[in-house]
Amino acid sequence: MYLPQHFRESDEQEIRAVMAAQPLACLVAQTPEGLVANHIPLLPGGDGQLIGHVAQANDLHRLVPDGQEVLAVFRSFDAYISPNDYPSKHETHRQVPTWNYQAVHVHGTISFQHDAHSKRSAVALLTRVHERRRNGADAWRMSDAPEDFLAQMLRAIVAFRIKVTRVLAKSKLSQNKDARDVAGAIDGLRSAGEAEMAEMMARRARKDLSDF
């Protein structure tokens, strides 16, 4: 990933927040058939490894051997930034359009688990986190499903873990612009209905000010 120093994200809390808020990662692997990309929700386990699962019918676990390096790409909100929103543009016209975004690239080695315990653990983690977030006290539990049906569903998946070896993160939020142009871009985004990106930029601007 192209990573200019002023866009490099080094705040571990921010990196974890991106991964937690947007857990559907693009998992990229090199295979004998070329590059393969799958979109898979991933969550960190207690040991720091990323945990997920794929369908038994997905050839990923047949094409990629245990121990091979893979890349998981997490991406947060993104938005187009118009130069018309920069006050300086109307004075000098020395501005161009750009695109703001946050992305986290997690490199690691993958290993697949075919045993029932690992598959049950992977599904339990995924449902526990997201069901509680979505439904609170009414969260669906694996025990809600008949055991024979659940066993059938588990036979149809393969669990995997990714041992993380390197993390690269980028927050491109107009840090290379003057404060008034950042403020103008934030206002423009809010007017265009891009509230999430506007808030991300405003939060980063406040953080940068507090660091001085």
Phi, psi and omega in degrees: 000131175295125191219079174302148186302322184287349176252359181292127179263117181245356180283109183298326179295320178293319179298314179297324180295319178298314182294323181287322182285329182231071187284351179283097183269155169266111183264116186249133180219146173272131182227170175301340179265008182103192179291137178234134178236133177231146180257111191222130174291131181234142178225147178284138174272180181295338180266007179088351177284154175273137184240138177200186175206156177232164176292144175305327181286346179285125184288356183307315184285348175265330183274332185251119180283154175304139179092354180282147178286138175228168178232125176252123183251119175253137180226132179269202181295155176217161181197148174285137179247119181272135176297339179297340182274352178273123175304324183293335180299322184284351177260317186243341185061019180261058176218152178226164178294159174206180180229128178259148182190168169236139178214146176232125177252118180250116176265144178187178178252137187258147172219139184259144177239128182253356182280154185297322182297313181295320180293318178296321180295320180296315179292321180298317179298312182299312183288324180299313182294310188278328176292319178295322179294322184274317190241357177058231183295341180266018183303139174293141177237151180302328180291348177290335182270146175302141186299321180293322178293316180297318178298321178296317179295321180292327177294340184269006181231166173231128178274159175209160175231146176241117176278114187288130178246336182199142177231127174240130183227145183226129172240098179264093189230037177067029178295341181271010181251157175295155184303320182290328178287324174299315179298320178295319179294320178298314178299318179297320178295317179298319179295330181272002179083013180265062188295324183296312180293322178301317181291322177300316180293319180295319179295319179293321179297319177295320179295316181298323178292322182288342180283344180278000000 
